[in-house]
Amino acid sequence: METKNDKTIAALTHLSALLQYFIPFGNFIFPIIIWSSKKEKSELIDHNGKQIINFQLSLLIYSLIFVLIAIPAFSTAIFSSMDWTEFLNNHEFFWNKINYADNVSIITIGIISVLLFFILKIVEFFLIIIAAINASNGEKYNYPLTINFIK
């Protein structure tokens, strides 16, 4: 039987991932600290701690994939039709010189990648709240689309 304290700590482990909005890498640092200090005391804390860490690592990988798609897509669209000698001599960037018609597919891929990144961040926020509520009820929550790095 899980105590109220165990349920609270399990919920706080999930909620601590929201510190990423205030502290860089807070979504990794604080859940790891809470989980590693309390994992032997409760199976609920151990399970939920592993889940939030695995979820955050999975989101990091997904985010990197979206960024690694978007940056080359936009760079290709911007710099493919640029006259480099004119750019180097005038030291100005000519937005009107970009050939959007020839690059519509690559620009679309970049835009879709950026939109998926933002959707991922919004879904992350709500899934963390849902997981914290379930943990506070004593349930072992499993995040969707999570790669299990820590078993």
C-alpha atoms as an extended CHARMM CRD file, in Angstrom:
* protein
*
       151  EXT
         1         1  MET       CA              0.0000000000        0.0000000000        0.0000000000  PROA      1               0.0000000000
         2         2  GLU       CA              1.3640000000        3.3380000000       -1.0580000000  PROA      2               0.0000000000
         3         3  THR       CA              1.3020000000        6.1540000000        1.4520000000  PROA      3               0.0000000000
         4         4  LYS       CA              0.0410000000        9.6460000000        0.7410000000  PROA      4               0.0000000000
         5         5  ASN       CA              3.6420000000       10.8620000000        0.9190000000  PROA      5               0.0000000000
         6         6  ASP       CA              4.6980000000        8.3720000000       -1.7860000000  PROA      6               0.0000000000
         7         7  LYS       CA              1.8550000000        9.5130000000       -4.0250000000  PROA      7               0.0000000000
         8         8  THR       CA              2.8140000000       13.1540000000       -3.5060000000  PROA      8               0.0000000000
         9         9  ILE       CA              6.4820000000       12.5140000000       -4.2860000000  PROA      9               0.0000000000
        10        10  ALA       CA              5.5280000000       10.5300000000       -7.4070000000  PROA      10              0.0000000000
        11        11  ALA       CA              3.3320000000       13.4310000000       -8.5710000000  PROA      11              0.0000000000
        12        12  LEU       CA              6.0760000000       15.9650000000       -7.8260000000  PROA      12              0.0000000000
        13        13  THR       CA              8.5230000000       13.8810000000       -9.8380000000  PROA      13              0.0000000000
        14        14  HSD       CA              6.3110000000       14.3950000000      -12.8810000000  PROA      14              0.0000000000
        15        15  LEU       CA              5.6400000000       18.0620000000      -12.1520000000  PROA      15              0.0000000000
        16        16  SER       CA              9.3430000000       18.7760000000      -11.6610000000  PROA      16              0.0000000000
        17        17  ALA       CA              9.7980000000       18.2820000000      -15.4060000000  PROA      17              0.0000000000
        18        18  LEU       CA              7.8970000000       21.5520000000      -15.8940000000  PROA      18              0.0000000000
        19        19  LEU       CA             10.8730000000       23.3800000000      -14.4160000000  PROA      19              0.0000000000
        20        20  GLN       CA             12.3250000000       23.2920000000      -17.9410000000  PROA      20              0.0000000000
        21        21  TYR       CA             10.4310000000       26.5380000000      -18.5290000000  PROA      21              0.0000000000
        22        22  PHE       CA             12.4520000000       28.2760000000      -15.7930000000  PROA      22              0.0000000000
        23        23  ILE       CA             15.7500000000       26.3770000000      -15.5730000000  PROA      23              0.0000000000
        24        24  PRO       CA             17.6140000000       24.9340000000      -18.5650000000  PROA      24              0.0000000000
        25        25  PHE       CA             17.5860000000       21.1330000000      -18.4270000000  PROA      25              0.0000000000
        26        26  GLY       CA             15.3420000000       21.3010000000      -15.3610000000  PROA      26              0.0000000000
        27        27  ASN       CA             13.1870000000       18.6490000000      -17.0030000000  PROA      27              0.0000000000
        28        28  PHE       CA             16.0870000000       16.2120000000      -16.5500000000  PROA      28              0.0000000000
        29        29  ILE       CA             17.8630000000       17.4460000000      -13.4280000000  PROA      29              0.0000000000
        30        30  PHE       CA             14.9920000000       17.6130000000      -10.9440000000  PROA      30              0.0000000000
        31        31  PRO       CA             13.1790000000       14.3810000000      -11.8680000000  PROA      31              0.0000000000
        32        32  ILE       CA             16.5030000000       12.5140000000      -11.6830000000  PROA      32              0.0000000000
        33        33  ILE       CA             17.2980000000       14.0120000000       -8.2690000000  PROA      33              0.0000000000
        34        34  ILE       CA             13.8590000000       13.1990000000       -6.8410000000  PROA      34              0.0000000000
        35        35  TRP       CA             13.7150000000        9.7180000000       -8.3900000000  PROA      35              0.0000000000
        36        36  SER       CA             17.2510000000        8.6940000000       -7.3930000000  PROA      36              0.0000000000
        37        37  SER       CA             16.8090000000        9.8410000000       -3.8150000000  PROA      37              0.0000000000
        38        38  LYS       CA             13.4390000000        8.1110000000       -3.2670000000  PROA      38              0.0000000000
        39        39  LYS       CA             13.3260000000        5.1260000000       -5.6470000000  PROA      39              0.0000000000
        40        40  GLU       CA             14.2020000000        2.5220000000       -2.9920000000  PROA      40              0.0000000000
        41        41  LYS       CA             11.4070000000        3.6540000000       -0.6830000000  PROA      41              0.0000000000
        42        42  SER       CA              8.4720000000        3.0560000000       -3.0000000000  PROA      42              0.0000000000
        43        43  GLU       CA              7.6810000000        1.0760000000       -6.1230000000  PROA      43              0.0000000000
        44        44  LEU       CA              5.2820000000        3.8410000000       -7.1750000000  PROA      44              0.0000000000
        45        45  ILE       CA              8.0120000000        6.4860000000       -7.0180000000  PROA      45              0.0000000000
        46        46  ASP       CA             10.4530000000        4.1880000000       -8.8020000000  PROA      46              0.0000000000
        47        47  HSD       CA              8.0280000000        3.4540000000      -11.6610000000  PROA      47              0.0000000000
        48        48  ASN       CA              6.8910000000        7.0600000000      -12.1280000000  PROA      48              0.0000000000
        49        49  GLY       CA             10.4490000000        8.3750000000      -11.8960000000  PROA      49              0.0000000000
        50        50  LYS       CA             11.5870000000        6.0340000000      -14.6470000000  PROA      50              0.0000000000
        51        51  GLN       CA              8.6110000000        7.0140000000      -16.7630000000  PROA      51              0.0000000000
        52        52  ILE       CA              9.2260000000       10.7690000000      -16.5890000000  PROA      52              0.0000000000
        53        53  ILE       CA             12.9450000000       10.3700000000      -17.3040000000  PROA      53              0.0000000000
        54        54  ASN       CA             12.2690000000        8.0510000000      -20.2470000000  PROA      54              0.0000000000
        55        55  PHE       CA              9.6070000000       10.4490000000      -21.5220000000  PROA      55              0.0000000000
        56        56  GLN       CA             11.9080000000       13.4560000000      -21.3300000000  PROA      56              0.0000000000
        57        57  LEU       CA             14.7270000000       11.5890000000      -23.0840000000  PROA      57              0.0000000000
        58        58  SER       CA             12.3010000000       10.4690000000      -25.7980000000  PROA      58              0.0000000000
        59        59  LEU       CA             11.0690000000       14.0400000000      -26.2780000000  PROA      59              0.0000000000
        60        60  LEU       CA             14.6500000000       15.2380000000      -26.5530000000  PROA      60              0.0000000000
        61        61  ILE       CA             15.2660000000       12.7780000000      -29.3760000000  PROA      61              0.0000000000
        62        62  TYR       CA             12.0090000000       13.6890000000      -31.1420000000  PROA      62              0.0000000000
        63        63  SER       CA             12.7770000000       17.4130000000      -30.7910000000  PROA      63              0.0000000000
        64        64  LEU       CA             16.2750000000       16.9710000000      -32.1870000000  PROA      64              0.0000000000
        65        65  ILE       CA             14.8560000000       15.0950000000      -35.1730000000  PROA      65              0.0000000000
        66        66  PHE       CA             12.4020000000       17.9270000000      -35.8890000000  PROA      66              0.0000000000
        67        67  VAL       CA             15.1500000000       20.5380000000      -35.5610000000  PROA      67              0.0000000000
        68        68  LEU       CA             17.5010000000       18.5170000000      -37.7560000000  PROA      68              0.0000000000
        69        69  ILE       CA             14.7950000000       18.4760000000      -40.4230000000  PROA      69              0.0000000000
        70        70  ALA       CA             13.7470000000       22.1350000000      -40.1290000000  PROA      70              0.0000000000
        71        71  ILE       CA             17.1520000000       23.8520000000      -40.1160000000  PROA      71              0.0000000000
        72        72  PRO       CA             18.4910000000       22.2550000000      -43.3280000000  PROA      72              0.0000000000
        73        73  ALA       CA             15.1110000000       22.6990000000      -45.0250000000  PROA      73              0.0000000000
        74        74  PHE       CA             14.9580000000       26.4260000000      -44.3400000000  PROA      74              0.0000000000
        75        75  SER       CA             18.6810000000       26.8890000000      -45.0110000000  PROA      75              0.0000000000
        76        76  THR       CA             18.3700000000       25.1800000000      -48.3760000000  PROA      76              0.0000000000
        77        77  ALA       CA             15.3470000000       27.2810000000      -49.3080000000  PROA      77              0.0000000000
        78        78  ILE       CA             17.0230000000       30.5280000000      -48.3000000000  PROA      78              0.0000000000
        79        79  PHE       CA             20.5440000000       30.0170000000      -49.5770000000  PROA      79              0.0000000000
        80        80  SER       CA             19.9380000000       27.9690000000      -52.7450000000  PROA      80              0.0000000000
        81        81  SER       CA             18.8450000000       30.9270000000      -54.8450000000  PROA      81              0.0000000000
        82        82  MET       CA             21.1570000000       33.5030000000      -53.3040000000  PROA      82              0.0000000000
        83        83  ASP       CA             23.8060000000       35.2350000000      -55.3560000000  PROA      83              0.0000000000
        84        84  TRP       CA             26.7470000000       34.9920000000      -52.9770000000  PROA      84              0.0000000000
        85        85  THR       CA             28.9020000000       37.6530000000      -54.6300000000  PROA      85              0.0000000000
        86        86  GLU       CA             26.0870000000       40.1790000000      -54.3900000000  PROA      86              0.0000000000
        87        87  PHE       CA             25.4400000000       39.1830000000      -50.7760000000  PROA      87              0.0000000000
        88        88  LEU       CA             29.1240000000       39.4760000000      -49.8310000000  PROA      88              0.0000000000
        89        89  ASN       CA             29.5930000000       42.8120000000      -51.5800000000  PROA      89              0.0000000000
        90        90  ASN       CA             26.3970000000       44.5100000000      -50.3900000000  PROA      90              0.0000000000
        91        91  HSD       CA             26.2740000000       42.9380000000      -46.9140000000  PROA      91              0.0000000000
        92        92  GLU       CA             22.5110000000       42.8400000000      -47.1240000000  PROA      92              0.0000000000
        93        93  PHE       CA             20.0980000000       39.9690000000      -47.1680000000  PROA      93              0.0000000000
        94        94  PHE       CA             17.5530000000       40.1360000000      -49.9430000000  PROA      94              0.0000000000
        95        95  TRP       CA             14.3550000000       38.3620000000      -48.8950000000  PROA      95              0.0000000000
        96        96  ASN       CA             12.8250000000       39.2090000000      -52.2420000000  PROA      96              0.0000000000
        97        97  LYS       CA             15.5420000000       37.2170000000      -54.0410000000  PROA      97              0.0000000000
        98        98  ILE       CA             14.4470000000       33.9060000000      -52.5040000000  PROA      98              0.0000000000
        99        99  ASN       CA             12.7330000000       31.7510000000      -55.0980000000  PROA      99              0.0000000000
       100       100  TYR       CA              9.7590000000       30.4590000000      -53.1350000000  PROA      100             0.0000000000
       101       101  ALA       CA              8.1580000000       28.7060000000      -56.0980000000  PROA      101             0.0000000000
       102       102  ASP       CA             11.1100000000       26.3790000000      -56.6230000000  PROA      102             0.0000000000
       103       103  ASN       CA             11.4340000000       25.6740000000      -52.9060000000  PROA      103             0.0000000000
       104       104  VAL       CA              7.7950000000       25.2520000000      -51.8870000000  PROA      104             0.0000000000
       105       105  SER       CA              8.1890000000       21.5620000000      -51.0190000000  PROA      105             0.0000000000
       106       106  ILE       CA             11.2770000000       22.0350000000      -48.8680000000  PROA      106             0.0000000000
       107       107  ILE       CA              9.7270000000       25.0650000000      -47.1410000000  PROA      107             0.0000000000
       108       108  THR       CA              6.5920000000       22.9980000000      -46.4630000000  PROA      108             0.0000000000
       109       109  ILE       CA              8.7110000000       20.2550000000      -44.8870000000  PROA      109             0.0000000000
       110       110  GLY       CA             10.4110000000       22.8370000000      -42.6730000000  PROA      110             0.0000000000
       111       111  ILE       CA              7.1050000000       24.4010000000      -41.6170000000  PROA      111             0.0000000000
       112       112  ILE       CA              5.5710000000       21.0070000000      -40.8420000000  PROA      112             0.0000000000
       113       113  SER       CA              8.6290000000       20.0970000000      -38.7780000000  PROA      113             0.0000000000
       114       114  VAL       CA              8.3840000000       23.3300000000      -36.7600000000  PROA      114             0.0000000000
       115       115  LEU       CA              4.6410000000       22.8420000000      -36.2260000000  PROA      115             0.0000000000
       116       116  LEU       CA              5.1810000000       19.2630000000      -35.0590000000  PROA      116             0.0000000000
       117       117  PHE       CA              7.8210000000       20.5000000000      -32.6230000000  PROA      117             0.0000000000
       118       118  PHE       CA              5.3960000000       23.0070000000      -31.0830000000  PROA      118             0.0000000000
       119       119  ILE       CA              2.5920000000       20.4460000000      -30.9850000000  PROA      119             0.0000000000
       120       120  LEU       CA              4.9830000000       18.0690000000      -29.2290000000  PROA      120             0.0000000000
       121       121  LYS       CA              5.7370000000       20.7100000000      -26.5700000000  PROA      121             0.0000000000
       122       122  ILE       CA              2.0290000000       21.4090000000      -25.9860000000  PROA      122             0.0000000000
       123       123  VAL       CA              1.2140000000       17.7060000000      -25.7310000000  PROA      123             0.0000000000
       124       124  GLU       CA              4.1650000000       17.2730000000      -23.3550000000  PROA      124             0.0000000000
       125       125  PHE       CA              2.7310000000       19.8900000000      -20.9870000000  PROA      125             0.0000000000
       126       126  PHE       CA             -0.6760000000       18.2290000000      -20.7980000000  PROA      126             0.0000000000
       127       127  LEU       CA              0.7390000000       14.6980000000      -20.5040000000  PROA      127             0.0000000000
       128       128  ILE       CA              2.8740000000       15.7820000000      -17.5530000000  PROA      128             0.0000000000
       129       129  ILE       CA             -0.2120000000       17.1860000000      -15.8070000000  PROA      129             0.0000000000
       130       130  ILE       CA             -2.1840000000       14.0010000000      -16.5390000000  PROA      130             0.0000000000
       131       131  ALA       CA              0.6790000000       11.8390000000      -15.2700000000  PROA      131             0.0000000000
       132       132  ALA       CA              0.9610000000       13.8910000000      -12.0730000000  PROA      132             0.0000000000
       133       133  ILE       CA             -2.7670000000       13.5220000000      -11.4130000000  PROA      133             0.0000000000
       134       134  ASN       CA             -2.5910000000        9.7650000000      -11.9730000000  PROA      134             0.0000000000
       135       135  ALA       CA              0.4810000000        9.4750000000       -9.7360000000  PROA      135             0.0000000000
       136       136  SER       CA             -1.2500000000       11.4360000000       -6.9860000000  PROA      136             0.0000000000
       137       137  ASN       CA             -4.0510000000        8.8520000000       -7.1810000000  PROA      137             0.0000000000
       138       138  GLY       CA             -1.5300000000        6.0690000000       -6.7100000000  PROA      138             0.0000000000
       139       139  GLU       CA             -1.5520000000        4.8600000000      -10.3160000000  PROA      139             0.0000000000
       140       140  LYS       CA              1.4800000000        3.8460000000      -12.3450000000  PROA      140             0.0000000000
       141       141  TYR       CA              1.2530000000        6.0700000000      -15.3960000000  PROA      141             0.0000000000
       142       142  ASN       CA              2.9260000000        5.1650000000      -18.7160000000  PROA      142             0.0000000000
       143       143  TYR       CA              3.5320000000        7.9680000000      -21.2060000000  PROA      143             0.0000000000
       144       144  PRO       CA              2.6480000000        7.2920000000      -24.8580000000  PROA      144             0.0000000000
       145       145  LEU       CA              5.3870000000        7.1290000000      -27.5270000000  PROA      145             0.0000000000
       146       146  THR       CA              8.0970000000        6.6860000000      -24.9080000000  PROA      146             0.0000000000
       147       147  ILE       CA             11.3240000000        4.8370000000      -25.5390000000  PROA      147             0.0000000000
       148       148  ASN       CA             12.2750000000        2.8520000000      -22.4350000000  PROA      148             0.0000000000
       149       149  PHE       CA             15.8880000000        3.7820000000      -21.7850000000  PROA      149             0.0000000000
       150       150  ILE       CA             15.6390000000        2.9730000000      -18.0740000000  PROA      150             0.0000000000
       151       151  LYS       CA             13.8260000000       -0.2600000000      -17.3240000000  PROA      151             0.0000000000
